[in-house]
Amino acid sequence: MESSDEPLSSPQQQQQSSSLLHDVLGSATAGIISRIMTHPLDTVKARLQAPSSSFATYRGPIDALIQTYRNEGIRSLYGGFGAVIVGGTPGTVLYLTGYAFFRDTFSSLASNSGGNNGGITFNSSNKPTLTQGQEFAVHFSSGILAEAVTCIIYVPVDVVKERMQVQTKSRESLISNKDSLRKPQSYHYNGSWDALQQIIRTEGMTGIYRGYWATLASFGPFSALYFVFYERCKVWSKEMLQDNNNSDAQRMDDGDLPLHYLVACSAGAGALASWLTSPL
């Protein structure tokens, strides 16, 4: 159907508000759960990549995980976790909702400039109808812009997180301190907030945003390609359900696909985008 420049009707506004709320709650919950599960592995990765002789004895990821837990306890495996939850969770929300905002805005602009006497053509999901070329441009640019905005939060979080992850108690200090097994030694940074304050005080804002452009150059293309592949995969999934005479697929929004379809689309898009951008 076609619409003029009239404002959205009340049902459409309610649908957009409900979708935004679902995006915020869903992305925040997903971010917290995934970080709880994967943060120890992220700490191991940071230690293996750190240019420090303190970690030279690690023989691999499993050995690093075991040694870190055995010598320093669970606290070290979750170093910087506070920064991730406080800053990373809003970052994840901003990333996903920011992408949705840019996608919807650019979709309306692209459809409006495509003809129909200035009118916008909507599909059955109340989304503007675009050509494949327009879809690629919209999803690609939206992914990069979402990453650029979110890096304002992500980069300081990563700086604090990685500083917390790679600080360690030396084996010599553990041996010399008789009470070390009962009372762990204090760390150089006494928590994420202390790390943030010390970095800003000693290195300024350039210290907390060190690596912003490198991060954007690396993860920007990944985000752009990820959303291009993810959105296209959702379209193919919906078409597959329609070809199988699924009556609900005719009225189904892309985000209402069965969970296993969404998981498969996300995993496949992430793997393909990672493979293409791994040299970055």
BELMOHU-V759487 format. One record per residue. N is the residue number from 1. OMEGA is omega in degrees with one decimal (999 if undefined). NEAR is the number of other ideal C-beta (glycine too) atoms within 8 Angstrom. D_FIRST is the distance of its C-alpha to the first C-alpha in Angstrom with 1 decimal. Layout:
n=N omega=OMEGA near=NEAR d_first=D_FIRST
n=N omega=OMEGA near=NEAR d_first=D_FIRST
//
This chain:
n=1 omega=-177.4 near=4 d_first=0.0
n=2 omega=176.4 near=8 d_first=3.8
n=3 omega=177.3 near=7 d_first=6.9
n=4 omega=-179.2 near=6 d_first=10.4
n=5 omega=-179.3 near=4 d_first=13.6
n=6 omega=178.7 near=4 d_first=13.9
n=7 omega=179.4 near=3 d_first=15.4
n=8 omega=178.0 near=5 d_first=13.9
n=9 omega=-178.3 near=6 d_first=14.4
n=10 omega=177.5 near=5 d_first=17.5
n=11 omega=178.8 near=6 d_first=16.1
n=12 omega=178.0 near=9 d_first=14.3
n=13 omega=178.5 near=9 d_first=17.6
n=14 omega=179.5 near=8 d_first=19.6
n=15 omega=179.6 near=9 d_first=17.7
n=16 omega=179.4 near=9 d_first=18.4
n=17 omega=179.0 near=8 d_first=22.0
n=18 omega=178.6 near=8 d_first=22.6
n=19 omega=179.2 near=10 d_first=21.5
n=20 omega=178.8 near=10 d_first=23.8
n=21 omega=178.3 near=8 d_first=26.7
n=22 omega=178.3 near=8 d_first=26.4
n=23 omega=-177.8 near=12 d_first=26.5
n=24 omega=-177.4 near=10 d_first=29.6
n=25 omega=-179.2 near=8 d_first=31.5
n=26 omega=-178.7 near=9 d_first=30.7
n=27 omega=178.3 near=13 d_first=31.7
n=28 omega=179.6 near=12 d_first=34.8
n=29 omega=179.7 near=8 d_first=36.0
n=30 omega=-179.9 near=9 d_first=35.4
n=31 omega=-179.1 near=13 d_first=37.3
n=32 omega=-177.9 near=10 d_first=40.3
n=33 omega=-178.5 near=8 d_first=40.7
n=34 omega=-179.8 near=8 d_first=40.4
n=35 omega=177.4 near=13 d_first=43.0
n=36 omega=-176.5 near=7 d_first=45.4
n=37 omega=-168.6 near=6 d_first=45.4
n=38 omega=-174.8 near=8 d_first=45.6
n=39 omega=176.8 near=12 d_first=47.6
n=40 omega=177.0 near=9 d_first=51.0
n=41 omega=177.3 near=9 d_first=49.8
n=42 omega=176.9 near=10 d_first=48.5
n=43 omega=177.7 near=15 d_first=52.0
n=44 omega=179.2 near=13 d_first=53.7
n=45 omega=-179.5 near=9 d_first=51.6
n=46 omega=-179.1 near=12 d_first=52.5
n=47 omega=178.4 near=14 d_first=56.1
n=48 omega=-179.0 near=10 d_first=56.3
n=49 omega=-175.9 near=5 d_first=54.7
n=50 omega=178.8 near=9 d_first=56.9
n=51 omega=-176.6 near=2 d_first=59.8
n=52 omega=178.3 near=7 d_first=62.4
n=53 omega=-179.5 near=4 d_first=65.6
n=54 omega=-176.6 near=7 d_first=65.0
n=55 omega=-175.3 near=12 d_first=62.4
n=56 omega=-177.4 near=6 d_first=64.2
n=57 omega=179.3 near=5 d_first=65.7
n=58 omega=-179.1 near=10 d_first=62.3
n=59 omega=179.4 near=4 d_first=62.2
n=60 omega=-176.5 near=6 d_first=58.5
n=61 omega=-178.3 near=9 d_first=55.6
n=62 omega=178.8 near=6 d_first=57.1
n=63 omega=178.5 near=9 d_first=60.5
n=64 omega=178.8 near=13 d_first=59.0
n=65 omega=-178.3 near=12 d_first=57.3
n=66 omega=-178.2 near=8 d_first=60.5
n=67 omega=-179.8 near=10 d_first=62.7
n=68 omega=179.0 near=14 d_first=60.6
n=69 omega=-176.8 near=11 d_first=60.4
n=70 omega=-174.4 near=6 d_first=64.1
n=71 omega=-172.0 near=8 d_first=65.4
n=72 omega=176.6 near=10 d_first=63.1
n=73 omega=-176.6 near=7 d_first=61.3
n=74 omega=-178.6 near=6 d_first=57.7
n=75 omega=-178.6 near=8 d_first=57.4
n=76 omega=178.6 near=11 d_first=57.5
n=77 omega=178.9 near=13 d_first=54.8
n=78 omega=175.3 near=10 d_first=52.5
n=79 omega=-178.9 near=11 d_first=53.7
n=80 omega=-177.8 near=15 d_first=51.0
n=81 omega=177.8 near=11 d_first=48.9
n=82 omega=178.4 near=9 d_first=48.9
n=83 omega=-179.1 near=15 d_first=47.3
n=84 omega=-178.2 near=13 d_first=44.6
n=85 omega=-176.7 near=10 d_first=43.7
n=86 omega=-177.5 near=9 d_first=44.0
n=87 omega=-175.7 near=13 d_first=42.3
n=88 omega=179.2 near=15 d_first=40.6
n=89 omega=172.6 near=13 d_first=38.5
n=90 omega=177.6 near=10 d_first=36.9
n=91 omega=177.8 near=13 d_first=36.6
n=92 omega=177.0 near=12 d_first=34.6
n=93 omega=-179.9 near=13 d_first=32.3
n=94 omega=-178.8 near=12 d_first=31.9
n=95 omega=-176.0 near=13 d_first=31.2
n=96 omega=178.6 near=12 d_first=28.4
n=97 omega=176.4 near=12 d_first=26.8
n=98 omega=176.4 near=12 d_first=27.4
n=99 omega=179.8 near=13 d_first=25.6
n=100 omega=179.8 near=11 d_first=22.6
n=101 omega=-179.5 near=8 d_first=22.6
n=102 omega=179.9 near=12 d_first=23.1
n=103 omega=-178.7 near=12 d_first=20.4
n=104 omega=179.9 near=9 d_first=17.7
n=105 omega=-178.9 near=8 d_first=19.1
n=106 omega=178.0 near=12 d_first=19.4
n=107 omega=178.8 near=13 d_first=16.0
n=108 omega=179.3 near=10 d_first=14.5
n=109 omega=-179.2 near=8 d_first=17.2
n=110 omega=179.8 near=13 d_first=16.7
n=111 omega=-178.6 near=14 d_first=13.0
n=112 omega=-178.9 near=10 d_first=13.8
n=113 omega=-174.6 near=5 d_first=16.8
n=114 omega=179.8 near=9 d_first=15.2
n=115 omega=-179.5 near=3 d_first=14.2
n=116 omega=178.1 near=9 d_first=11.2
n=117 omega=177.7 near=4 d_first=13.8
n=118 omega=180.0 near=6 d_first=13.8
n=119 omega=-179.2 near=10 d_first=10.1
n=120 omega=177.4 near=10 d_first=8.6
n=121 omega=-178.5 near=10 d_first=5.9
n=122 omega=174.9 near=10 d_first=5.8
n=123 omega=-176.7 near=8 d_first=7.2
n=124 omega=178.7 near=5 d_first=8.5
n=125 omega=-179.6 near=7 d_first=11.0
n=126 omega=174.7 near=7 d_first=9.2
n=127 omega=179.8 near=8 d_first=10.7
n=128 omega=178.6 near=12 d_first=10.0
n=129 omega=-177.4 near=7 d_first=10.0
n=130 omega=170.3 near=11 d_first=13.6
n=131 omega=179.6 near=6 d_first=16.2
n=132 omega=177.2 near=6 d_first=19.2
n=133 omega=177.0 near=6 d_first=21.3
n=134 omega=178.0 near=12 d_first=19.1
n=135 omega=179.7 near=11 d_first=19.0
n=136 omega=-178.4 near=9 d_first=22.8
n=137 omega=-178.8 near=10 d_first=23.4
n=138 omega=-176.7 near=13 d_first=21.4
n=139 omega=179.2 near=13 d_first=23.1
n=140 omega=-178.5 near=12 d_first=26.5
n=141 omega=179.0 near=11 d_first=26.7
n=142 omega=178.9 near=13 d_first=25.5
n=143 omega=179.5 near=16 d_first=28.1
n=144 omega=-179.0 near=12 d_first=30.9
n=145 omega=177.3 near=10 d_first=30.1
n=146 omega=178.4 near=16 d_first=30.0
n=147 omega=-178.9 near=15 d_first=33.4
n=148 omega=179.2 near=9 d_first=34.8
n=149 omega=-175.4 near=9 d_first=34.1
n=150 omega=178.9 near=12 d_first=35.3
n=151 omega=174.8 near=12 d_first=38.5
n=152 omega=176.5 near=6 d_first=39.7
n=153 omega=-173.2 near=12 d_first=40.2
n=154 omega=-174.2 near=12 d_first=40.8
n=155 omega=175.7 near=14 d_first=43.6
n=156 omega=178.0 near=11 d_first=45.9
n=157 omega=-179.6 near=13 d_first=45.3
n=158 omega=178.6 near=10 d_first=46.2
n=159 omega=179.7 near=14 d_first=49.3
n=160 omega=-177.9 near=16 d_first=50.6
n=161 omega=-176.1 near=17 d_first=49.7
n=162 omega=175.1 near=10 d_first=51.5
n=163 omega=179.6 near=12 d_first=54.5
n=164 omega=-175.9 near=14 d_first=54.9
n=165 omega=-173.5 near=12 d_first=54.4
n=166 omega=175.1 near=11 d_first=57.1
n=167 omega=-173.6 near=9 d_first=59.8
n=168 omega=172.8 near=10 d_first=62.4
n=169 omega=-178.8 near=10 d_first=65.9
n=170 omega=179.2 near=7 d_first=68.4
n=171 omega=-179.8 near=6 d_first=70.6
n=172 omega=-179.2 near=6 d_first=73.7
n=173 omega=177.7 near=10 d_first=72.7
n=174 omega=-179.1 near=11 d_first=72.0
n=175 omega=-175.4 near=7 d_first=75.5
n=176 omega=-177.8 near=5 d_first=77.3
n=177 omega=-176.0 near=8 d_first=75.7
n=178 omega=-176.9 near=3 d_first=77.4
n=179 omega=-172.5 near=6 d_first=74.9
n=180 omega=-179.5 near=12 d_first=71.9
n=181 omega=-179.2 near=3 d_first=71.1
n=182 omega=-176.0 near=4 d_first=71.2
n=183 omega=-176.6 near=5 d_first=69.7
n=184 omega=178.2 near=8 d_first=67.2
n=185 omega=177.6 near=9 d_first=67.7
n=186 omega=-178.6 near=4 d_first=65.5
n=187 omega=176.8 near=8 d_first=62.9
n=188 omega=172.9 near=3 d_first=62.7
n=189 omega=-179.2 near=11 d_first=59.5
n=190 omega=179.5 near=5 d_first=59.7
n=191 omega=-176.1 near=7 d_first=56.0
n=192 omega=-179.4 near=14 d_first=52.7
n=193 omega=177.3 near=7 d_first=53.1
n=194 omega=177.9 near=9 d_first=56.6
n=195 omega=179.0 near=14 d_first=55.4
n=196 omega=-179.8 near=12 d_first=52.7
n=197 omega=-178.2 near=8 d_first=55.4
n=198 omega=-179.6 near=9 d_first=57.9
n=199 omega=179.5 near=13 d_first=55.6
n=200 omega=-177.6 near=11 d_first=54.5
n=201 omega=-175.0 near=6 d_first=58.1
n=202 omega=-175.2 near=7 d_first=59.7
n=203 omega=-179.6 near=9 d_first=57.0
n=204 omega=-179.0 near=7 d_first=54.7
n=205 omega=177.3 near=6 d_first=50.9
n=206 omega=178.2 near=7 d_first=51.3
n=207 omega=-177.0 near=11 d_first=52.7
n=208 omega=178.1 near=14 d_first=49.8
n=209 omega=177.4 near=10 d_first=47.2
n=210 omega=178.6 near=9 d_first=49.3
n=211 omega=-178.4 near=9 d_first=47.1
n=212 omega=-175.4 near=9 d_first=43.8
n=213 omega=176.3 near=6 d_first=43.1
n=214 omega=177.4 near=7 d_first=44.5
n=215 omega=-179.4 near=12 d_first=42.2
n=216 omega=179.0 near=11 d_first=39.1
n=217 omega=-179.3 near=8 d_first=40.2
n=218 omega=-173.3 near=10 d_first=40.6
n=219 omega=178.4 near=9 d_first=37.7
n=220 omega=177.1 near=12 d_first=35.1
n=221 omega=177.3 near=12 d_first=34.6
n=222 omega=-179.4 near=13 d_first=34.7
n=223 omega=-179.4 near=15 d_first=31.9
n=224 omega=-178.8 near=14 d_first=29.8
n=225 omega=179.3 near=14 d_first=30.3
n=226 omega=-176.9 near=12 d_first=30.1
n=227 omega=174.3 near=16 d_first=26.6
n=228 omega=-178.9 near=12 d_first=25.5
n=229 omega=-177.5 near=12 d_first=27.1
n=230 omega=-179.9 near=11 d_first=26.0
n=231 omega=179.3 near=11 d_first=22.2
n=232 omega=178.7 near=9 d_first=22.5
n=233 omega=177.8 near=12 d_first=24.6
n=234 omega=177.4 near=14 d_first=22.1
n=235 omega=178.8 near=9 d_first=19.4
n=236 omega=179.6 near=8 d_first=22.2
n=237 omega=179.4 near=12 d_first=23.2
n=238 omega=178.5 near=12 d_first=19.8
n=239 omega=178.5 near=8 d_first=19.8
n=240 omega=178.2 near=8 d_first=23.3
n=241 omega=178.4 near=12 d_first=22.7
n=242 omega=178.5 near=10 d_first=20.0
n=243 omega=177.9 near=6 d_first=22.5
n=244 omega=177.5 near=7 d_first=25.0
n=245 omega=174.6 near=5 d_first=23.0
n=246 omega=-174.6 near=8 d_first=22.5
n=247 omega=-179.3 near=5 d_first=20.3
n=248 omega=-176.9 near=7 d_first=19.7
n=249 omega=-179.9 near=10 d_first=18.4
n=250 omega=-177.8 near=8 d_first=15.1
n=251 omega=-171.7 near=5 d_first=14.4
n=252 omega=169.8 near=11 d_first=16.7
n=253 omega=-178.8 near=5 d_first=16.3
n=254 omega=-178.9 near=10 d_first=18.5
n=255 omega=179.8 near=7 d_first=21.0
n=256 omega=177.8 near=5 d_first=21.3
n=257 omega=175.6 near=13 d_first=22.9
n=258 omega=-173.1 near=5 d_first=26.4
n=259 omega=-176.8 near=6 d_first=29.1
n=260 omega=174.5 near=6 d_first=30.9
n=261 omega=179.8 near=10 d_first=27.9
n=262 omega=178.8 near=11 d_first=27.4
n=263 omega=180.0 near=8 d_first=31.2
n=264 omega=178.6 near=10 d_first=31.3
n=265 omega=-179.1 near=13 d_first=28.6
n=266 omega=-179.2 near=9 d_first=30.3
n=267 omega=179.9 near=8 d_first=33.7
n=268 omega=179.3 near=10 d_first=32.8
n=269 omega=178.9 near=13 d_first=31.0
n=270 omega=-179.6 near=9 d_first=34.0
n=271 omega=-178.6 near=8 d_first=36.6
n=272 omega=178.5 near=10 d_first=35.1
n=273 omega=178.0 near=13 d_first=34.5
n=274 omega=-179.7 near=9 d_first=38.1
n=275 omega=-177.6 near=7 d_first=39.6
n=276 omega=-175.9 near=8 d_first=38.0
n=277 omega=-177.5 near=11 d_first=39.0
n=278 omega=176.2 near=6 d_first=42.4
n=279 omega=179.1 near=3 d_first=44.5
n=280 omega=999 near=7 d_first=43.1
//
